[in-house]
Amino acid sequence: MNKADLITEVQKLLGLECSKAHAERAVNAVFGAVERGLQVHGEVQVVGFGSFQVKDRAARMGRNPQTNQPMQIPASRTVGFRVGSGLRAAVARPPALGAHADAEQPPVQRQGGHDGAADGPAAGAAEA
């Protein structure tokens, strides 16, 4: 699900009186509030959903993958997320019967994958 899908879902959940523009403003307001909360307080907790936290990473030594030479990686700040019990339980449940058709589609089989099945008619020809 991308941001446009999220906005559409929020619009559906808010009902017929909600326009797409109103749903987009609501989604953007939540994201903005989370950003400001992290900047000011360093943490945003939503009970049952999860907690966002600002984390400081110390400077450390690493290796340049192209040259294998040691290099200094500078200190940085990032955001971490811990899943709340309500979200964890919701993800563990199977989807509701009214779930979107997208969710019921079988996974796409990638070519060249080795899942134990032959890759095509020529795959077994070399063994015969």
C-alpha positions in Angstrom: 0.0 0.0 0.0 1.4 3.4 -1.0 0.3 6.9 0.2 -2.4 7.2 -2.5 -3.9 3.8 -1.5 -3.8 4.9 2.2 -5.6 8.1 1.3 -8.3 6.2 -0.5 -8.7 3.8 2.4 -9.0 6.7 4.9 -11.6 8.2 2.6 -13.6 4.9 2.6 -13.4 4.6 6.4 -14.6 8.2 7.0 -17.7 7.7 4.9 -19.5 9.3 2.0 -19.3 12.8 3.3 -15.4 12.7 3.1 -13.8 13.9 -0.1 -10.5 12.6 -1.3 -8.9 16.1 -0.6 -10.2 15.9 3.0 -8.8 12.4 3.5 -5.4 13.6 2.1 -5.3 16.5 4.5 -6.1 14.1 7.4 -3.3 11.7 6.4 -0.8 14.6 5.9 -1.9 16.0 9.3 -1.1 12.7 11.0 2.3 12.4 9.3 3.1 16.0 10.2 2.1 15.5 13.8 4.3 12.4 14.1 7.2 14.4 12.6 6.8 17.3 15.0 6.4 14.9 17.9 9.6 13.2 17.1 11.4 16.6 16.6 10.2 18.0 19.9 9.8 15.0 22.2 11.9 12.3 20.5 9.1 9.8 20.8 5.5 9.3 19.6 3.4 6.5 21.2 0.1 5.4 19.8 -1.3 2.8 22.3 -2.1 -0.5 20.5 -0.4 0.6 17.3 3.2 1.2 18.2 5.9 3.7 19.2 8.2 5.8 17.0 11.5 6.8 18.6 14.4 8.9 17.5 17.6 6.9 17.9 21.2 8.1 17.8 23.8 6.0 16.0 27.3 6.4 17.2 30.2 7.0 14.7 31.8 3.7 13.7 34.3 2.2 11.4 33.1 0.4 8.3 34.4 -0.9 5.0 34.0 0.5 1.5 32.4 -2.4 -0.3 34.1 -1.5 -3.6 37.7 -1.1 -2.3 37.5 -3.0 1.0 39.3 -0.1 2.6 38.3 1.0 6.2 36.3 4.1 6.4 34.7 6.3 9.1 30.9 6.2 9.2 29.7 9.4 10.9 27.2 9.6 13.7 23.6 9.9 12.6 20.0 10.1 13.9 17.3 7.8 12.6 13.7 6.8 13.5 12.9 3.4 15.0 9.4 1.8 15.3 8.3 -0.7 17.9 5.1 -2.6 17.0 2.3 -2.3 19.6 0.3 -5.4 20.8 -2.9 -4.4 18.9 -1.1 -4.1 15.5 0.9 -7.3 16.1 -2.4 -9.2 16.8 -4.1 -7.6 13.7 -1.3 -8.7 11.4 -1.3 -12.2 12.9 -5.0 -12.7 12.1 -6.1 -13.8 8.6 -7.7 -11.0 6.5 -11.4 -10.5 6.8 -13.7 -12.0 4.2 -14.4 -8.6 2.7 -10.7 -8.0 2.0 -9.6 -6.4 -1.2 -9.2 -8.6 -4.3 -5.6 -7.6 -4.5 -4.8 -9.4 -1.2 -6.4 -12.7 -2.5 -4.2 -12.9 -5.6 -1.6 -15.7 -5.5 2.0 -14.5 -5.3 3.8 -13.8 -8.6 6.2 -16.6 -9.6 9.5 -15.1 -10.6 11.5 -16.5 -13.4 14.8 -18.1 -12.4 13.6 -18.8 -8.9 14.5 -22.1 -7.4 11.6 -23.4 -5.4 12.0 -27.0 -6.3 10.0 -26.8 -9.5 11.5 -27.1 -12.9 12.2 -23.8 -14.8 10.6 -25.1 -18.0 10.7 -27.9 -20.5 14.4 -27.6 -21.1 15.2 -28.0 -17.4 14.6 -31.7 -17.3 16.0 -32.3 -20.8 19.6 -32.2 -19.5 19.0 -34.8 -16.9 17.3 -37.3 -19.3 
